[in-house]
């Protein structure tokens, strides 16, 4: 998992803020990245949301200051949310935006600058939780098959690398950031039966390793032309540097086209498929929660709704009375 980094001086200089507010933002950014060990994507999103909020305030009344933030009214926050909704920002993004602004407000309070009471007076938007979109078993297996892309004009070791990453997503239920965060010394090789990964917030968890996954990783290591130092990343890019998640996303997009799969067939869909297929085979909910690294059981329970929808779809397709065809009437 790539480490989070604080805002650079160039990024800070572009913010519409007076020097004191800019210094507070610098301290908050460092705290998020280095002390709280937040994920890089979260730190980046929080910083972007704060910048957009400050730009909104600047358009309404000059350069934002700490004093001005403390004096904000709930209508100012609601005005910003309304402006973002007008830009077609969805409720989930608005909820994250408020979380980022509240994080900065707590930092101001800890530093003795006062309380931004307006943020506490505004309710977060209600967001309907999206159901995971898993793949059928056959499609998930096909995506992780190393022979699927054999006809591509790519070096064999790159195809082996991509297959090993996808095998970890489906075979161990990893997030892509977790797979790319594995160090060479921790590589799950034949004979390994478990792997420890760092999940969200740097929380470690142990996942079982299937023989087919270990074999895929071993095949990649044997084929990789670049040195793989024990303390370095297991998966590397074409030039030997850390592998980007976007490369794996592109690989899945190409395979998706070859297999005729929908746009929802993404690397993360393989993690969803791992959980859904376990549940379909009578996997125990608490065990699946531990394997996925979910903090709350309610998140894991979303997969029961997916499985229920799958069963209902199968019922409607197979049961003779479930179809919509009219029942023929007997002739008089």
Long-range contacts (C-beta under 8 A, 24 or more apart in sequence): 1-39, 1-40, 1-177, 1-178, 1-180, 1-181, 1-198, 2-40, 2-177, 2-180, 2-181, 2-242, 3-33, 3-40, 4-32, 4-33, 4-34, 4-37, 4-38, 4-39, 4-40, 4-42, 4-43, 4-44, 5-33, 5-40, 5-43, 6-30, 6-32, 6-33, 6-34, 6-43, 7-47, 11-47, 14-51, 15-51, 15-54, 16-54, 16-55, 16-57, 16-58, 16-63, 16-64, 17-54, 17-63, 17-64, 17-65, 18-63, 18-64, 18-65, 18-66, 20-65, 20-66, 21-64, 21-65, 21-66, 21-69, 24-66, 24-104, 24-107, 24-108, 24-111, 24-113, 25-50, 25-104, 27-107, 27-111, 28-103, 28-104, 28-107, 31-107, 32-103, 37-201, 37-202, 38-201, 39-177, 39-200, 39-201, 45-96, 45-100, 46-99, 46-100, 46-103, 46-104, 47-100, 49-96, 49-97, 49-100, 49-101, 50-100, 50-101, 50-104, 52-84, 52-97, 53-80, 53-97, 53-101, 56-80, 56-83, 66-108, 66-113, 66-114, 69-105, 69-108, 69-116, 70-108, 70-113, 70-114, 70-115, 70-116, 72-116, 72-118, 72-119, 73-118, 74-118, 74-121, 74-122, 76-118, 77-101, 77-118, 77-119, 77-121, 77-122, 78-122, 81-122, 81-125, 91-125, 91-126, 91-127, 91-128, 92-127, 94-124, 94-125, 95-124, 95-125, 95-127, 98-122, 98-124, 99-124, 129-302, 131-302, 131-305, 131-306, 131-309, 132-269, 132-272, 132-275, 132-276, 132-302, 132-303, 132-306, 133-264, 133-269, 133-272, 134-269, 134-272, 134-273, 134-275, 134-276, 134-277, 134-306, 135-261, 135-265, 135-269, 135-270, 135-272, 135-273, 137-273, 137-277, 139-259, 139-261, 139-265, 140-170, 140-270, 140-273, 140-277, 141-170, 142-255, 142-259, 143-170, 143-252, 143-255, 143-256, 143-259, 143-261, 143-265, 143-270, 144-169, 144-170, 144-171, 144-216, 144-270, 146-216, 146-219, 148-255, 148-258, 148-259, 149-251, 149-254, 149-255, 149-258, 152-254, 155-238, 156-223, 157-220, 157-223, 157-224, 157-225, 158-238, 160-216, 160-219, 160-220, 160-223, 160-224, 161-220, 161-223, 161-224, 161-235, 161-236, 161-243, 162-247, 162-248, 162-251, 163-216, 163-219, 163-220, 164-213, 164-216, 164-217, 164-219, 164-220, 164-235, 165-235, 165-243, 165-248, 165-267, 166-248, 166-251, 166-252, 166-267, 166-270, 167-212, 167-213, 167-216, 167-217, 168-213, 168-217, 169-267, 169-268, 169-270, 169-271, 169-274, 170-270, 170-271, 170-273, 170-274, 171-209, 171-210, 171-212, 171-213, 171-274, 172-207, 172-208, 172-209, 172-210, 172-213, 172-274, 172-291, 173-207, 173-271, 173-274, 173-275, 173-291, 173-292, 174-207, 174-271, 175-199, 175-200, 175-268, 175-271, 176-245, 176-248, 176-249, 176-267, 176-268, 177-245, 178-293, 179-235, 180-233, 180-235, 180-242, 180-243, 180-245, 180-248, 181-233, 182-233, 182-234, 182-235, 183-230, 183-231, 183-232, 183-233, 183-234, 184-228, 184-229, 184-230, 184-231, 184-232, 184-233, 184-234, 185-230, 185-231, 186-234, 187-217, 187-221, 187-234, 188-213, 188-214, 188-217, 189-214, 189-217, 189-218, 189-221, 190-214, 190-215, 190-218, 197-293, 199-293, 200-293, 200-295, 203-293, 205-290, 205-291, 205-293, 207-291, 208-291, 272-303, 272-306, 275-300, 275-303, 276-303, 276-306, 276-307, 276-310, 279-303, 279-304, 279-307, 280-307, 280-310
